[in-house]
Amino acid sequence: MQLMKVTVTGLALLAGSMTAFAQGTGSEGYFQIHNNTANNIVVGFYTNDGNGWSDNWLADALAPDEVAEAEFLADTGNCDQTLQIGWLGDDGSEVMDDPISIDICAASNVYMDDNEVYYD
């Protein structure tokens, strides 16, 4: 299992410190998780390196326009991961999105839009 750290920040805070966040992303193990949706809340961020799903990386829900900083320690796990996002359902349950493949060591940003999850 990978070691991870996630910190949620507001969009205003992120905008003021974008330069600091840009340093140490991708290969350094740090990346940003962006909820770019208009009305959907992210409640789960899970990875699978072929040995089963991780625990939820998020300690707190990620509201629309919020950003979380995450850290993946590449020396403890495989960079090629399957990623799955959990959304807050109308009834309070977690609704799982379709999984996608991700090179988590190369990712600087993971974006969650209304109909798409992608990374760069």
C-alpha positions as CSV (number, residue, x, y, z in Angstrom):
1,M,0.0,0.0,0.0
2,Q,1.3,3.5,-0.8
3,L,1.9,6.1,1.8
4,M,-0.1,9.2,1.0
5,K,-1.0,12.6,2.3
6,V,-3.9,14.8,1.2
7,T,-4.5,18.4,2.2
8,V,-7.7,20.3,1.0
9,T,-7.3,24.0,0.2
10,G,-9.7,26.6,-1.0
11,L,-9.5,27.9,-4.5
12,A,-8.5,31.4,-3.3
13,L,-5.6,30.0,-1.3
14,L,-4.5,27.9,-4.3
15,A,-4.6,30.9,-6.6
16,G,-2.4,32.9,-4.3
17,S,0.3,30.1,-4.0
18,M,0.2,28.4,-7.4
19,T,3.9,28.9,-7.9
20,A,4.7,27.1,-4.7
21,F,2.4,24.3,-5.6
22,A,3.9,24.0,-9.1
23,Q,7.2,23.2,-7.6
24,G,7.6,19.6,-6.5
25,T,4.7,18.1,-8.5
26,G,4.7,15.0,-10.7
27,S,7.9,13.1,-10.3
28,E,8.4,14.5,-6.8
29,G,5.3,12.7,-5.7
30,Y,3.1,15.8,-5.1
31,F,0.0,16.4,-7.2
32,Q,-3.2,18.4,-7.0
33,I,-6.7,17.0,-7.1
34,H,-9.2,19.5,-8.7
35,N,-13.0,19.3,-8.3
36,N,-14.0,21.3,-11.4
37,T,-17.7,20.3,-11.2
38,A,-20.5,22.8,-10.7
39,N,-22.5,20.9,-8.1
40,N,-20.8,17.5,-7.3
41,I,-18.9,16.7,-4.2
42,V,-16.0,14.2,-4.3
43,V,-16.0,11.9,-1.3
44,G,-13.6,9.3,-2.4
45,F,-10.2,9.1,-4.3
46,Y,-9.0,5.5,-4.6
47,T,-6.0,3.9,-6.4
48,N,-5.3,0.3,-7.3
49,D,-1.8,-0.9,-8.3
50,G,-3.0,-4.4,-9.1
51,N,-3.0,-5.5,-5.5
52,G,-6.4,-4.2,-4.5
53,W,-8.0,-0.8,-3.9
54,S,-6.3,1.7,-1.5
55,D,-8.1,3.3,1.4
56,N,-9.7,6.6,0.6
57,W,-7.0,9.3,0.0
58,L,-9.4,12.0,1.1
59,A,-9.9,12.8,4.8
60,D,-12.5,15.3,3.9
61,A,-15.0,15.8,1.1
62,L,-13.9,18.0,-1.8
63,A,-16.6,20.5,-2.7
64,P,-16.9,22.1,-6.2
65,D,-14.0,24.4,-7.0
66,E,-11.9,23.0,-4.1
67,V,-8.4,21.6,-4.6
68,A,-6.5,19.0,-2.5
69,E,-2.8,18.5,-2.5
70,A,-1.8,14.8,-2.4
71,E,1.6,13.1,-2.1
72,F,2.4,9.7,-3.6
73,L,5.7,8.1,-2.3
74,A,6.8,6.3,-5.5
75,D,9.4,4.2,-3.7
76,T,6.6,2.4,-1.8
77,G,4.4,1.5,-4.8
78,N,3.9,1.1,-8.5
79,C,3.4,4.3,-10.5
80,D,0.9,2.7,-12.9
81,Q,-2.3,2.8,-11.0
82,T,-6.1,2.5,-11.7
83,L,-7.9,5.5,-10.3
84,Q,-11.5,5.6,-9.2
85,I,-13.5,8.6,-7.9
86,G,-16.4,8.4,-5.4
87,W,-19.1,11.1,-5.7
88,L,-21.7,12.0,-3.0
89,G,-25.0,10.6,-4.1
90,D,-28.4,12.3,-3.6
91,D,-29.2,9.8,-0.8
92,G,-25.8,10.4,0.9
93,S,-24.2,7.2,-0.5
94,E,-20.9,7.1,-2.4
95,V,-21.4,6.7,-6.2
96,M,-18.4,5.3,-7.9
97,D,-17.2,6.7,-11.3
98,D,-15.6,4.5,-14.0
99,P,-12.0,3.7,-13.2
100,I,-9.2,5.2,-15.4
101,S,-5.5,4.3,-15.8
102,I,-3.0,6.8,-14.5
103,D,0.7,7.1,-14.1
104,I,0.5,8.7,-10.7
105,C,4.2,9.5,-10.6
106,A,3.9,11.6,-13.8
107,A,0.6,13.4,-12.7
108,S,0.9,17.0,-11.6
109,N,-2.9,17.5,-11.6
110,V,-6.0,15.2,-11.5
111,Y,-9.1,17.0,-12.8
112,M,-12.6,15.9,-12.0
113,D,-15.1,17.5,-14.3
114,D,-18.9,16.8,-14.6
115,N,-18.4,14.1,-17.2
116,E,-14.7,13.4,-17.2
117,V,-11.7,12.5,-15.0
118,Y,-8.3,13.2,-16.5
119,Y,-4.8,14.2,-15.5
120,D,-1.7,16.0,-16.7
